[in-house]
Each structure stands twice: as C-alpha cells, then as structure tokens.
C-alpha cells in the first residue's frame, strides 16, 4: 500500500493506493484529526 498525506490551514487529507487492486481512497477533513480518523476506518490494514 502506498500512503500520502498532507495538510494546510483548514484542510487535511490522507490518500491510500492499493497497487494490487488499483483502488485509491482519499479522505478530506477540516482538521487532521477528522481526516485521519476517517482514513483509519477506510484502511483495511489498520
């Protein structure tokens, strides 16, 4: 799995790509806490 994340004032995002399946998931949030909480639920490896 390839993971990428970033944040700026008022926005945060984690993005995950699964090369084996070609599936990419991205979650956006107003805060890093919100965005990463969503990402943890979407990541089957967490």
N, C-alpha and C positions, 0 to 999 in steps of 0.2 A: 504494500500500500504506500502511496506517495501522499504526503500531507503538506499543506501550505496554509499559512495563516497570516493575517495582518490586521492592523488597526490604525485608526486615525481618530481625530476628535469627532465623537458622536457616532462612530461606526466600527464594528469589528467583524471579522469573518474567518472561519476555518473552512478549508476545502480539502476533500479527500478523493483520491482517484485510485481505483482498483484496476490495474492493468489486465489482470486475468479475465475480467468480465467487461471491461470498457466502461464501467459505471463511475460517474463522478457525482459527488454530493457537495453542496455548498450551503452553509447556514450564515445568515446575516443577523446582526443584533445591534441594538443601540449601545450596549456595553459588552465588554469582553466576557464577563460572567454569563450573560444571557446567551451569547453566540456559542460559546464553548459548551455550555450545558446542553444545548440542542445537538451540537456535534457529537457529544459523547453518546447520546441516545441513538444517533444515526450510524455510529461506527460499530460494526459487529465485533471488532477486536477489542473493544473497551470492556 
